[in-house]
Amino acid sequence: MGNYHLKRLAVPETWQISRKGAKFVTKPAPGPHTLQIGIPLNVILKDVLNYAKTTREAKKILNAGELKVDGKVMKSFKHPVGLFDTIELTGINEFFRVILSKKGKIELVKIKKEEARLKPCKIIGKTMVKGKIQLNLYDGKNIFADKGQFKVGDTVLLSLPDKKIMKHSRLDKQVTIFLTSGKHIGETGSIEAVVGDKIIYKNLNGDLIETLKKYAFIIGDANSFIALG
């Protein structure tokens, strides 16, 4: 089976697929998401959405240009999708966003067409290129920013597929966050304080919780930019 497949029993715990059935599943190609948080489109179409019964059927959908990821046609059945990516199935006019559940599992939530044109992206690095600031985003995207005090850990809300910055949100009090790791993974809340490498946030039940700053992914100001289900 070479490097093209994974044993079904060995797929990451984050993949919400049955451990029974065919012995092997498609291994995602190297891309913007790690194996732990990236699922190949073939598995999405067959095991998650059940829109294809075989790899051949999945390839037919992809080769027809009927699937878009972040607004761009994607034809590789091994292309991985991960947190907050948008998926559009043009043939049936359905739209989804990839999220993490409170059990740390990758899930797809149905969204509206307008939602599929927006994506929050966390800044994980920045460099100067020919006098311009280049922002390195968590999903592998690199975009230029002409102005603004961008910091690692901030979020930019992008329009898709043109990747224009619609909004810039700093990691500060009152912003809405989504927890991407730790024991509170999949939870949303509002930051109450930032102290060193930690934050204190209020969850939807009104509880104050302390966690690491690196686990926080800004998804809105007072309200979330995106629907989470």
N, CA, C and O of each residue as an XYZ file, in Angstrom:
916
protein
N       0.807     -1.211      0.000
C       0.000      0.000      0.000
C       0.850      1.276      0.000
O       0.334      2.366     -0.246
N       2.172      1.137      0.280
C       3.088      2.268      0.159
C       2.713      3.414      1.077
O       2.200      3.214      2.178
N       2.983      4.629      0.595
C       2.706      5.813      1.393
C       1.364      6.438      1.086
O       1.093      7.564      1.504
N       0.518      5.719      0.359
C      -0.752      6.313     -0.075
C      -1.913      5.983      0.866
O      -2.983      6.585      0.776
N      -1.696      5.029      1.761
C      -2.795      4.599      2.617
C      -2.369      4.490      4.076
O      -1.187      4.374      4.400
N      -3.365      4.531      4.931
C      -3.184      4.289      6.355
C      -4.063      3.112      6.737
O      -5.133      2.916      6.161
N      -3.611      2.326      7.710
C      -4.494      1.289      8.224
C      -5.621      1.977      8.974
O      -5.384      2.880      9.776
N      -6.847      1.547      8.710
C      -8.009      2.181      9.328
C      -7.899      2.189     10.855
O      -8.305      3.154     11.503
N      -7.360      1.133     11.416
C      -7.246      1.054     12.871
C      -6.199      2.019     13.427
O      -6.165      2.285     14.628
N      -5.342      2.543     12.536
C      -4.258      3.416     12.991
C      -4.506      4.897     12.712
O      -3.628      5.723     12.961
N      -5.684      5.244     12.200
C      -5.936      6.663     11.897
C      -6.019      7.452     13.211
O      -6.371      6.887     14.246
N      -5.701      8.736     13.179
C      -5.730      9.544     14.403
C      -7.092      9.518     15.094
O      -8.128      9.366     14.447
N      -7.069      9.667     16.409
C      -8.305      9.680     17.194
C      -9.214     10.849     16.817
O     -10.421     10.810     17.058
N      -8.630     11.880     16.228
C      -9.414     13.052     15.826
C     -10.333     12.753     14.639
O     -11.315     13.462     14.423
N     -10.021     11.714     13.876
C     -10.840     11.358     12.716
C     -12.078     10.615     13.200
O     -11.972      9.562     13.830
N     -13.228     11.154     12.911
C     -14.472     10.546     13.360
C     -15.009      9.583     12.306
O     -16.029      9.838     11.664
N     -14.298      8.473     12.147
C     -14.727      7.469     11.157
C     -14.754      6.097     11.817
O     -14.118      5.873     12.847
N     -15.500      5.189     11.207
C     -15.609      3.836     11.735
C     -14.276      3.109     11.609
O     -13.585      3.239     10.599
N     -13.920      2.345     12.633
C     -12.691      1.538     12.584
C     -12.944      0.219     11.866
O     -12.022     -0.567     11.648
N     -14.204     -0.016     11.500
C     -14.548     -1.235     10.762
C     -14.665     -0.905      9.281
O     -14.719      0.265      8.902
N     -14.703     -1.924      8.457
C     -14.825     -1.692      7.016
C     -13.520     -1.989      6.317
O     -12.749     -2.838      6.765
N     -13.266     -1.293      5.217
C     -12.048     -1.518      4.450
C     -10.830     -1.358      5.354
O     -10.808     -0.500      6.237
N      -9.821     -2.190      5.125
C      -8.643     -2.204      5.995
C      -7.853     -0.904      5.917
O      -7.275     -0.461      6.909
N      -7.830     -0.292      4.730
C      -7.020      0.903      4.534
C      -7.875      2.117      4.185
O      -8.954      1.986      3.606
N      -7.377      3.306      4.546
C      -8.005      4.560      4.153
C      -6.927      5.443      3.524
O      -5.732      5.203      3.700
N      -7.362      6.454      2.799
C      -6.426      7.347      2.129
C      -5.615      8.162      3.137
O      -6.154      8.719      4.093
N      -4.313      8.215      2.893
C      -3.438      9.048      3.712
C      -3.398     10.445      3.099
O      -3.202     10.575      1.891
N      -3.581     11.496      3.908
C      -3.568     12.847      3.328
C      -2.204     13.208      2.756
O      -1.167     12.805      3.282
N      -2.222     13.970      1.675
C      -0.978     14.461      1.093
C      -0.381     15.515      2.012
O      -1.109     16.126      2.794
N       0.935     15.745      1.937
C       1.525     16.840      2.714
C       0.826     18.137      2.342
O       0.607     18.413      1.162
N       0.481     18.917      3.325
C      -0.280     20.130      3.020
C      -0.368     21.049      4.212
O       0.485     21.010      5.098
N      -1.399     21.879      4.239
C      -1.522     22.905      5.278
C      -1.846     22.372      6.666
O      -1.680     23.087      7.655
N      -2.306     21.128      6.755
C      -2.705     20.591      8.059
C      -1.960     19.300      8.364
O      -1.682     18.505      7.465
N      -1.642     19.098      9.627
C      -0.959     17.871     10.039
C      -1.911     16.686      9.960
O      -3.125     16.851      9.839
N      -1.339     15.491     10.032
C      -2.147     14.264      9.990
C      -3.181     14.262     11.113
O      -4.293     13.763     10.940
N      -2.812     14.819     12.259
C      -3.690     14.818     13.426
C      -4.944     15.655     13.205
O      -6.020     15.299     13.684
N      -4.811     16.769     12.479
C      -5.973     17.659     12.324
C      -6.363     17.880     10.859
O      -7.099     18.815     10.544
N      -5.870     17.021      9.973
C      -6.233     17.143      8.565
C      -6.756     15.839      7.996
O      -6.091     14.806      8.087
N      -7.940     15.880      7.412
C      -8.553     14.688      6.819
C      -8.598     14.841      5.300
O      -9.023     15.887      4.808
N      -8.168     13.817      4.537
C      -8.206     13.935      3.079
C      -9.631     13.978      2.537
O     -10.552     13.418      3.132
N      -9.797     14.643      1.412
C     -11.130     14.807      0.828
C     -11.800     13.473      0.515
O     -13.024     13.363      0.593
N     -11.021     12.473      0.168
C     -11.606     11.168     -0.127
C     -12.346     10.617      1.094
O     -13.448     10.081      0.976
N     -11.725     10.758      2.269
C     -12.342     10.281      3.512
C     -13.549     11.149      3.868
O     -14.562     10.647      4.354
N     -13.431     12.451      3.621
C     -14.564     13.352      3.866
C     -15.773     12.923      3.042
O     -16.876     12.796      3.575
N     -15.572     12.703      1.754
C     -16.684     12.363      0.858
C     -17.267     10.987      1.154
O     -18.478     10.790      1.051
N     -16.404     10.026      1.524
C     -16.878      8.656      1.721
C     -17.325      8.364      3.155
O     -18.408      7.821      3.372
N     -16.493      8.723      4.125
C     -16.746      8.307      5.504
C     -17.454      9.343      6.368
O     -18.147      8.988      7.322
N     -17.284     10.618      6.040
C     -17.892     11.667      6.872
C     -19.245     12.103      6.311
O     -20.246     12.107      7.028
N     -19.273     12.471      5.024
C     -20.517     12.956      4.412
C     -21.330     11.852      3.746
O     -22.525     12.013      3.496
N     -20.678     10.736      3.465
C     -21.343      9.618      2.775
C     -21.920     10.031      1.416
O     -22.994      9.575      1.023
N     -21.198     10.894      0.714
C     -21.639     11.338     -0.617
C     -21.009     10.500     -1.727
O     -21.341     10.658     -2.902
N     -20.102      9.610     -1.344
C     -19.490      8.689     -2.301
C     -19.301      7.346     -1.607
O     -18.961      7.292     -0.424
N     -19.521      6.269     -2.345
C     -19.358      4.935     -1.762
C     -17.954      4.399     -1.998
O     -17.442      3.599     -1.215
N     -17.335      4.850     -3.089
C     -16.009      4.351     -3.453
C     -15.076      5.518     -3.769
O     -15.515      6.647     -3.988
N     -13.783      5.217     -3.786
C     -12.800      6.241     -4.163
C     -13.048      6.694     -5.589
O     -12.852      7.864     -5.919
N     -13.475      5.780     -6.426
C     -13.773      6.128     -7.827
C     -14.881      7.181     -7.894
O     -14.787      8.133     -8.670
N     -15.926      7.013     -7.087
C     -17.021      7.985     -7.062
C     -16.536      9.325     -6.516
O     -16.923     10.380     -7.018
N     -15.688      9.283     -5.488
C     -15.147     10.511     -4.902
C     -14.309     11.255     -5.942
O     -14.414     12.475     -6.073
N     -13.486     10.524     -6.671
C     -12.645     11.141     -7.706
C     -13.500     11.762     -8.807
O     -13.142     12.798     -9.366
N     -14.623     11.133     -9.114
C     -15.510     11.660    -10.143
C     -16.046     13.035     -9.740
O     -16.094     13.954    -10.558
N     -16.446     13.167     -8.473
C     -16.935     14.446     -7.959
C     -15.835     15.505     -8.032
O     -16.070     16.637     -8.453
N     -14.634     15.114     -7.615
C     -13.511     16.052     -7.585
C     -13.054     16.438     -8.991
O     -12.808     17.613     -9.266
N     -12.942     15.457     -9.873
C     -12.486     15.737    -11.231
C     -13.471     16.606    -12.011
O     -13.092     17.293    -12.960
N     -14.735     16.567    -11.601
C     -15.752     17.401    -12.259
C     -15.692     18.845    -11.749
O     -16.429     19.710    -12.222
N     -14.806     19.093    -10.779
C     -14.671     20.445    -10.237
C     -15.827     20.845     -9.343
O     -16.131     22.031     -9.211
N     -16.484     19.851     -8.717
C     -17.680     20.122     -7.920
C     -17.402     20.338     -6.435
O     -18.335     20.451     -5.641
N     -16.120     20.394     -6.055
C     -15.806     20.613     -4.643
C     -14.778     21.735     -4.516
O     -13.742     21.735     -5.181
N     -15.093     22.683     -3.649
C     -14.181     23.795     -3.398
C     -13.767     23.793     -1.925
O     -14.578     23.536     -1.035
N     -12.499     24.083     -1.696
C     -11.987     24.267     -0.340
C     -11.526     25.718     -0.235
O     -10.687     26.169     -1.016
N     -12.072     26.436      0.721
C     -11.770     27.871      0.872
C     -11.986     28.633     -0.432
O     -11.233     29.546     -0.769
N     -13.036     28.236     -1.160
C     -13.427     28.953     -2.368
C     -12.695     28.558     -3.630
O     -12.969     29.104     -4.698
N     -11.760     27.609     -3.529
C     -10.997     27.192     -4.708
C     -11.279     25.725     -5.043
O     -11.353     24.871     -4.159
N     -11.435     25.456     -6.342
C     -11.687     24.084     -6.784
C     -10.505     23.206     -6.382
O      -9.349     23.558     -6.619
N     -10.805     22.067     -5.775
C      -9.769     21.135     -5.349
C     -10.045     19.775     -5.989
O     -11.137     19.224     -5.854
N      -9.048     19.247     -6.682
C      -9.263     17.989     -7.405
C      -8.504     16.797     -6.835
O      -8.762     15.657     -7.220
N      -7.578     17.049     -5.927
C      -6.809     15.949     -5.350
C      -7.600     15.260     -4.241
O      -8.019     15.904     -3.279
N      -7.802     13.959     -4.376
C      -8.571     13.221     -3.364
C      -7.778     13.063     -2.074
O      -8.332     12.654     -1.054
N      -6.479     13.384     -2.108
C      -5.641     13.278     -0.909
C      -5.463     14.614     -0.189
O      -4.837     14.670      0.870
N      -6.012     15.692     -0.760
C      -5.839     17.015     -0.148
C      -6.478     17.040      1.242
O      -7.644     16.672      1.389
N      -5.720     17.474      2.276
C      -6.284     17.496      3.626
C      -7.039     18.785      3.935
O      -6.619     19.875      3.548
N      -8.149     18.642      4.632
C      -8.872     19.806      5.146
C      -8.809     19.771      6.669
O      -8.796     18.703      7.281
N      -8.770     20.972      7.275
C      -8.647     21.039      8.726
C      -9.430     22.198      9.307
O     -10.307     22.764      8.656
N      -9.105     22.539     10.528
C      -9.872     23.498     11.325
C     -10.223     24.775     10.581
O      -9.354     25.475     10.062
N     -11.523     25.063     10.541
C     -12.141     26.265      9.967
C     -12.081     26.363      8.441
O     -12.531     27.356      7.869
N     -11.528     25.341      7.776
C     -11.619     25.313      6.310
C     -13.092     25.270      5.920
O     -13.922     24.732      6.653
N     -13.410     25.841      4.764
C     -14.776     25.742      4.249
C     -14.795     24.793      3.061
O     -13.867     24.765      2.253
N     -15.846     24.031      2.971
C     -16.030     23.080      1.871
C     -17.339     23.400      1.171
O     -18.387     23.527      1.805
N     -17.262     23.527     -0.130
C     -18.463     23.813     -0.925
C     -18.653     22.708     -1.959
O     -17.741     22.394     -2.724
N     -19.842     22.128     -1.970
C     -20.192     21.127     -2.979
C     -21.130     21.809     -3.973
O     -22.329     21.942     -3.731
N     -20.557     22.234     -5.090
C     -21.306     23.060     -6.035
C     -22.437     22.306     -6.723
O     -23.445     22.904     -7.099
N     -22.273     20.990     -6.889
C     -23.301     20.207     -7.573
C     -24.622     20.163     -6.825
O     -25.692     20.078     -7.428
N     -24.532     20.222     -5.497
C     -25.757     20.138     -4.678
C     -25.955     21.401     -3.832
O     -26.874     21.472     -3.016
N     -25.082     22.397     -4.035
C     -25.214     23.693     -3.366
C     -25.242     23.554     -1.838
O     -26.113     24.105     -1.164
N     -24.261     22.797     -1.308
C     -24.144     22.628      0.144
C     -22.789     23.147      0.608
O     -21.798     23.086     -0.120
N     -22.770     23.661      1.839
C     -21.573     24.306      2.368
C     -21.312     23.816      3.791
O     -22.240     23.637      4.579
N     -20.042     23.605      4.103
C     -19.663     23.095      5.414
C     -18.419     23.822      5.928
O     -17.627     24.359      5.154
N     -18.271     23.823      7.271
C     -17.037     24.294      7.875
C     -16.495     23.196      8.775
O     -17.248     22.505      9.460
N     -15.172     23.048      8.760
C     -14.516     22.048      9.597
C     -14.283     22.656     10.980
O     -13.721     23.745     11.100
N     -14.716     21.949     12.016
C     -14.471     22.418     13.390
C     -13.964     21.244     14.238
O     -13.861     20.115     13.757
N     -13.654     21.528     15.490
C     -13.287     20.491     16.449
C     -14.390     20.414     17.496
O     -14.856     21.437     17.997
N     -14.802     19.195     17.820
C     -15.833     19.014     18.838
C     -15.204     19.119     20.220
O     -13.983     19.211     20.349
N     -16.037     19.105     21.248
C     -15.536     19.189     22.619
C     -14.852     17.894     23.054
O     -14.299     17.806     24.151
N     -14.899     16.899     22.182
C     -14.162     15.651     22.428
C     -12.886     15.615     21.597
O     -12.171     14.614     21.569
N     -12.614     16.746     20.914
C     -11.407     16.821     20.116
C     -11.497     16.124     18.774
O     -10.478     15.843     18.142
N     -12.723     15.845     18.336
C     -12.932     15.162     17.055
C     -13.185     16.182     15.945
O     -13.811     17.217     16.173
N     -12.696     15.880     14.751
C     -12.952     16.751     13.608
C     -14.388     16.536     13.141
O     -14.817     15.406     12.908
N     -15.126     17.646     13.007
C     -16.521     17.578     12.579
C     -16.762     18.559     11.443
O     -16.003     19.509     11.250
N     -17.831     18.314     10.697
C     -18.272     19.255      9.674
C     -19.621     19.804     10.095
O     -20.526     19.039     10.427
N     -19.765     21.132     10.086
C     -21.056     21.738     10.380
C     -21.560     22.419      9.115
O     -20.794     23.045      8.382
N     -22.848     22.289      8.873
C     -23.440     22.906      7.689
C     -23.538     24.413      7.905
O     -23.934     24.876      8.975
N     -23.174     25.162      6.881
C     -23.212     26.622      6.981
C     -23.900     27.216      5.752
O     -24.166     26.516      4.775
N     -24.184     28.519      5.816
C     -24.794     29.197      4.684
C     -23.722     29.604      3.671
O     -22.532     29.643      3.984
N     -24.167     29.902      2.467
C     -23.251     30.278      1.396
C     -22.380     31.464      1.791
O     -21.178     31.466      1.525
N     -22.975     32.473      2.425
C     -22.219     33.667      2.819
C     -21.109     33.313      3.811
O     -20.028     33.900      3.785
N     -21.394     32.346      4.685
C     -20.418     31.898      5.679
C     -19.194     31.274      5.017
O     -18.070     31.413      5.500
N     -19.434     30.581      3.899
C     -18.345     29.893      3.212
C     -17.385     30.869      2.542
O     -16.346     30.467      2.019
N     -17.733     32.143      2.559
C     -16.872     33.171      1.951
C     -15.999     33.869      2.990
O     -15.276     34.814      2.673
N     -16.073     33.390      4.246
C     -15.299     33.999      5.328
C     -14.501     32.941      6.078
O     -14.950     31.807      6.242
N     -13.319     33.326      6.527
C     -12.515     32.383      7.304
C     -11.595     33.123      8.269
O     -10.793     33.954      7.842
N     -11.700     32.832      9.572
C     -10.749     33.414     10.521
C      -9.438     32.643     10.443
O      -9.439     31.412     10.420
N      -8.318     33.364     10.404
C      -7.008     32.718     10.312
C      -6.081     33.274     11.390
O      -5.894     34.487     11.493
N      -5.519     32.402     12.172
C      -4.605     32.796     13.244
C      -3.217     33.059     12.666
O      -2.719     32.296     11.838
N      -2.605     34.148     13.115
C      -1.254     34.485     12.675
C      -0.250     33.703     13.517
O      -0.245     33.807     14.744
N       0.606     32.915     12.848
C       1.602     32.123     13.586
C       3.023     32.633     13.351
O       3.975     32.156     13.969
N       3.153     33.613     12.446
C       4.470     34.186     12.190
C       4.336     35.363     11.239
O       3.311     35.523     10.576
N       5.380     36.188     11.177
C       5.372     37.284     10.207
C       6.800     37.613      9.805
O       7.728     37.509     10.607
N       6.959     38.013      8.547
C       8.276     38.326      8.013
C       8.163     39.571      7.126
O       7.072     39.945      6.695
N       9.291     40.192      6.870
C       9.330     41.334      5.966
C       9.798     40.849      4.600
O      10.853     40.225      4.486
N       9.024     41.131      3.579
C       9.378     40.752      2.214
C       9.263     41.992      1.328
O       8.172     42.511      1.095
N      10.414     42.451      0.842
C      10.454     43.629     -0.034
C       9.704     44.829      0.575
O       8.947     45.521     -0.105
N       9.934     45.045      1.848
C       9.344     46.194      2.519
C       7.900     46.025      2.944
O       7.299     46.947      3.495
N       7.336     44.849      2.691
C       5.951     44.580      3.091
C       5.920     43.503      4.165
O       6.784     42.628      4.226
N       4.899     43.591      5.009
C       4.724     42.569      6.046
C       4.018     41.358      5.433
O       2.938     41.478      4.855
N       4.648     40.194      5.571
C       3.989     38.953      5.142
C       3.537     38.198      6.380
O       4.343     37.863      7.248
N       2.245     37.935      6.449
C       1.690     37.189      7.576
C       1.644     35.708      7.240
O       1.129     35.307      6.196
N       2.192     34.904      8.144
C       2.158     33.453      7.978
C       1.008     32.923      8.824
O       1.004     33.069     10.046
N       0.038     32.308      8.164
C      -1.174     31.876      8.846
C      -1.154     30.385      9.173
O      -0.416     29.613      8.560
N      -1.967     29.997     10.136
C      -1.945     28.645     10.673
C      -2.253     27.564      9.639
O      -1.855     26.411      9.807
N      -2.962     27.935      8.568
C      -3.381     26.938      7.575
C      -2.463     26.915      6.355
O      -2.827     26.386      5.305
N      -1.269     27.493      6.502
C      -0.308     27.457      5.408
C      -0.377     28.650      4.469
O       0.498     28.821      3.621
N      -1.408     29.477      4.610
C      -1.521     30.657      3.751
C      -0.494     31.718      4.171
O      -0.176     31.864      5.352
N       0.008     32.444      3.188
C       0.873     33.593      3.431
C       0.266     34.774      2.700
O       0.043     34.708      1.491
N      -0.006     35.854      3.419
C      -0.621     37.019      2.785
C       0.137     38.289      3.160
O       0.785     38.351      4.205
N       0.050     39.287      2.309
C       0.716     40.556      2.572
C      -0.244     41.526      3.255
O      -1.435     41.570      2.947
N       0.300     42.293      4.180
C      -0.476     43.314      4.876
C       0.270     44.636      4.766
O       1.439     44.728      5.140
N      -0.397     45.644      4.260
C       0.245     46.943      4.048
C       0.442     47.727      5.335
O       1.425     48.452      5.487
N      -0.481     47.581      6.243
C      -0.377     48.357      7.475
C      -1.072     47.616      8.616
O      -1.773     46.626      8.405
N      -0.859     48.120      9.823
C      -1.488     47.492     10.986
C      -0.446     46.862     11.895
O       0.601     46.402     11.440
N      -0.748     46.849     13.174
C       0.155     46.269     14.176
C      -0.197     44.795     14.383
O      -0.807     44.426     15.387
N       0.184     43.984     13.445
C      -0.139     42.560     13.523
C       0.845     41.838     14.438
O       2.054     42.057     14.374
N       0.297     40.970     15.294
C       1.131     40.196     16.205
C       0.800     38.711     16.078
O      -0.315     38.327     15.726
N       1.799     37.899     16.373
C       1.566     36.456     16.415
C       0.508     36.173     17.476
O       0.586     36.685     18.593
N      -0.474     35.362     17.124
C      -1.575     35.071     18.048
C      -2.837     35.841     17.707
O      -3.932     35.464     18.125
N      -2.684     36.936     16.935
C      -3.857     37.683     16.461
C      -4.579     36.862     15.393
O      -4.069     35.847     14.918
N      -5.768     37.320     15.029
C      -6.534     36.669     13.963
C      -6.902     37.694     12.891
O      -7.252     38.835     13.192
N      -6.816     37.262     11.645
C      -7.342     38.081     10.550
C      -8.526     37.322      9.955
O      -8.460     36.113      9.734
N      -9.605     38.052      9.701
C     -10.768     37.462      9.053
C     -10.608     37.697      7.560
O     -10.561     38.840      7.105
N     -10.523     36.611      6.798
C     -10.292     36.713      5.360
C     -11.571     36.495      4.571
O     -12.441     35.722      4.972
N     -11.674     37.194      3.429
C     -12.727     36.879      2.468
C     -12.139     35.827      1.541
O     -10.939     35.838      1.263
N     -12.976     34.927      1.067
C     -12.518     33.842      0.197
C     -13.197     33.940     -1.167
O     -14.357     34.344     -1.248
N     -12.487     33.575     -2.243
C     -11.128     33.011     -2.251
C     -10.021     34.050     -2.399
O      -8.858     33.668     -2.522
N     -10.331     35.342     -2.391
C      -9.310     36.354     -2.695
C      -8.347     36.640     -1.543
O      -7.335     37.313     -1.735
N      -8.654     36.133     -0.350
C      -7.784     36.247      0.830
C      -7.538     37.699      1.250
O      -6.452     38.042      1.718
N      -8.535     38.529      1.082
C      -8.424     39.917      1.536
C      -8.746     39.992      3.027
O      -9.630     39.289      3.517
N      -8.025     40.845      3.737
C      -8.266     40.997      5.175
C      -9.498     41.872      5.394
O      -9.513     43.049      5.035
N     -10.524     41.277      5.984
C     -11.763     41.998      6.270
C     -11.708     42.641      7.664
O     -12.300     43.692      7.909
N     -10.978     41.977      8.562
C     -10.922     42.452      9.946
C      -9.675     41.894     10.620
O      -9.219     40.796     10.301
N      -9.137     42.661     11.548
C      -7.971     42.229     12.328
C      -8.347     42.296     13.801
O      -8.759     43.346     14.293
N      -8.205     41.176     14.506
C      -8.559     41.128     15.925
C      -7.339     40.732     16.757
O      -6.659     39.750     16.462
N      -7.081     41.513     17.795
C      -5.936     41.249     18.673
C      -6.351     40.359     19.841
O      -7.504     40.363     20.273
N      -5.379     39.598     20.337
C      -5.628     38.742     21.490
C      -5.684     39.627     22.730
O      -4.659     39.939     23.336
N      -6.895     40.021     23.091
C      -7.075     40.966     24.186
C      -8.424     40.714     24.861
O      -9.165     39.815     24.463
N      -8.734     41.503     25.871
C      -9.990     41.346     26.610
C     -11.203     41.467     25.690
O     -11.210     42.237     24.730
N     -12.215     40.691     26.012
C     -13.540     40.738     25.387
C     -13.645     40.054     24.014
O     -14.746     39.918     23.481
N     -12.516     39.624     23.438
C     -12.638     38.935     22.140
C     -13.172     37.523     22.365
O     -12.972     36.925     23.422
N     -13.849     37.010     21.352
C     -14.394     35.648     21.408
C     -13.343     34.675     20.912
O     -12.740     34.879     19.858
N     -13.126     33.615     21.681
C     -12.104     32.635     21.310
C     -12.679     31.231     21.209
O     -13.735     30.920     21.760
N     -11.943     30.398     20.485
C     -12.234     28.971     20.356
C     -10.985     28.244     20.822
O      -9.878     28.587     20.405
N     -11.146     27.244     21.683
C      -9.999     26.513     22.212
C      -9.646     25.346     21.293
O     -10.474     24.477     21.020
N      -8.391     25.346     20.820
C      -7.980     24.348     19.832
C      -7.211     23.182     20.424
O      -6.865     22.242     19.708
N      -6.937     23.229     21.730
C      -6.212     22.139     22.378
C      -6.454     22.212     23.878
O      -7.154     23.101     24.363
N      -5.875     21.275     24.601
C      -6.060     21.247     26.053
C      -7.366     20.582     26.453
O      -8.111     20.100     25.599
N      -7.640     20.557     27.741
C      -8.837     19.839     28.207
C     -10.136     20.570     27.903
O     -11.217     20.003     28.066
N     -10.045     21.828     27.462
C     -11.252     22.586     27.116
C     -11.411     22.723     25.591
O     -12.112     23.614     25.109
N     -10.764     21.847     24.860
C     -10.814     21.883     23.395
C     -12.256     21.941     22.889
O     -13.141     21.275     23.427
N     -12.478     22.743     21.852
C     -13.814     22.842     21.264
C     -14.744     23.796     21.978
O     -15.881     23.995     21.550
N     -14.272     24.394     23.069
C     -15.111     25.317     23.837
C     -14.915     26.746     23.334
O     -13.838     27.096     22.851
N     -15.942     27.555     23.447
C     -15.830     28.971     23.098
C     -16.033     29.821     24.355
O     -16.630     29.378     25.337
N     -15.527     31.039     24.297
C     -15.674     31.918     25.444
C     -15.169     33.314     25.125
O     -14.803     33.617     23.989
N     -15.158     34.157     26.148
C     -14.721     35.543     26.004
C     -13.557     35.797     26.956
O     -13.636     35.478     28.142
N     -12.475     36.373     26.432
C     -11.291     36.608     27.264
C     -11.569     37.674     28.325
O     -12.094     38.747     28.027
N     -11.206     37.357     29.559
C     -11.346     38.280     30.679
C     -10.005     38.916     31.028
O      -9.950     40.059     31.483
N      -8.916     38.163     30.809
C      -7.588     38.695     31.133
C      -6.522     37.898     30.384
O      -6.682     36.709     30.111
N      -5.421     38.598     30.058
C      -4.255     37.958     29.449
C      -3.097     38.179     30.404
O      -2.724     39.320     30.677
N      -2.518     37.083     30.919
C      -1.446     37.178     31.906
C      -0.273     36.301     31.468
O      -0.316     35.077     31.599
N       0.765     36.937     30.949
C       1.923     36.177     30.474
C       1.541     35.243     29.349
O       0.981     35.667     28.338
N       1.849     33.958     29.529
C       1.522     32.979     28.490
C       0.174     32.303     28.737
O      -0.132     31.271     28.140
N      -0.632     32.902     29.632
C      -1.935     32.328     29.947
C      -3.054     33.351     29.731
O      -2.824     34.560     29.683
N      -4.255     32.824     29.605
C      -5.439     33.690     29.536
C      -6.468     33.178     30.521
O      -6.459     32.008     30.903
N      -7.356     34.072     30.926
C      -8.530     33.683     31.704
C      -9.728     34.057     30.851
O      -9.863     35.204     30.425
N     -10.588     33.094     30.605
C     -11.761     33.353     29.775
C     -13.033     32.894     30.459
O     -13.010     32.027     31.332
N     -14.138     33.489     30.050
C     -15.450     33.112     30.576
C     -16.138     32.245     29.533
O     -16.314     32.663     28.389
N     -16.528     31.030     29.928
C     -17.196     30.156     28.964
C     -18.688     30.486     28.875
O     -19.171     31.404     29.538
N     -19.404     29.732     28.056
C     -20.815     30.030     27.816
C     -21.681     29.845     29.063
O     -22.796     30.363     29.134
N     -21.159     29.098     30.052
C     -21.901     28.903     31.299
C     -21.575     29.977     32.329
O     -22.134     29.988     33.426
N     -20.659     30.888     31.967
C     -20.283     31.952     32.900
C     -19.141     31.599     33.817
O     -18.788     32.388     34.693
N     -18.536     30.398     33.634
C     -17.413     29.984     34.472
C     -16.130     30.646     33.983
O     -15.930     30.811     32.779
N     -15.256     31.028     34.926
C     -13.946     31.577     34.579
C     -12.932     30.448     34.541
O     -12.814     29.679     35.495
N     -12.201     30.350     33.439
C     -11.255     29.254     33.243
C      -9.907     29.801     32.793
O      -9.835     30.708     31.964
N      -8.845     29.237     33.350
C      -7.489     29.624     32.949
C      -6.922     28.563     32.017
O      -7.071     27.368     32.273
N      -6.284     28.983     30.957
C      -5.654     28.048     30.027
C      -4.489     28.734     29.344
O      -4.267     29.928     29.546
N      -3.751     28.003     28.546
C      -2.601     28.573     27.853
C      -3.035     29.461     26.692
O      -3.983     29.152     25.970
N      -2.323     30.565     26.532
C      -2.633     31.514     25.463
C      -2.574     30.840     24.087
O      -3.371     31.149     23.201
N      -1.629     29.924     23.922
C      -1.439     29.298     22.608
C      -2.634     28.439     22.182
O      -2.774     28.119     21.002
N      -3.494     28.066     23.134
C      -4.675     27.275     22.796
C      -5.827     28.132     22.264
O      -6.789     27.614     21.698
N      -5.715     29.452     22.454
C      -6.816     30.350     22.090
C      -6.728     30.778     20.626
O      -5.681     31.222     20.156
N      -7.829     30.639     19.929
C      -7.934     31.047     18.528
C      -9.074     32.053     18.460
O     -10.232     31.691     18.667
N      -8.758     33.314     18.169
C      -9.798     34.354     18.119
C     -10.738     34.094     16.951
O     -10.298     33.906     15.817
N     -12.043     34.084     17.238
C     -13.026     33.869     16.173
C     -14.056     35.002     16.111
O     -15.041     34.918     15.377
N     -13.815     36.060     16.890
C     -14.760     37.170     16.845
C     -14.419     38.247     17.858
O     -13.501     38.093     18.663
N     -15.162     39.325     17.808
C     -15.030     40.380     18.805
C     -16.040     40.054     19.911
O     -15.880     39.043     20.595
N     -17.056     40.864     20.101
C     -18.077     40.529     21.094
C     -18.853     39.283     20.668
O     -19.295     38.495     21.505
N     -19.011     39.119     19.348
C     -19.705     37.946     18.809
C     -18.805     37.231     17.820
O     -17.892     37.828     17.250
N     -19.068     35.946     17.622
C     -18.270     35.146     16.696
C     -18.501     35.585     15.248
O     -19.620     35.915     14.855
N     -17.422     35.581     14.467
C     -17.522     35.883     13.047
C     -18.187     34.739     12.267
O     -18.739     34.940     11.185
N     -18.117     33.540     12.849
C     -18.565     32.345     12.126
C     -19.540     31.522     12.954
O     -19.543     31.586     14.184
N     -20.367     30.747     12.259
C     -21.282     29.820     12.931
C     -20.545     28.537     13.232
O     -19.771     28.051     12.407
N     -20.779     27.986     14.407
C     -20.080     26.756     14.812
C     -21.046     25.578     14.959
O     -20.729     24.574     15.596
N     -22.213     25.721     14.365
C     -23.174     24.630     14.413
C     -24.477     25.061     15.049
O     -25.402     24.257     15.167
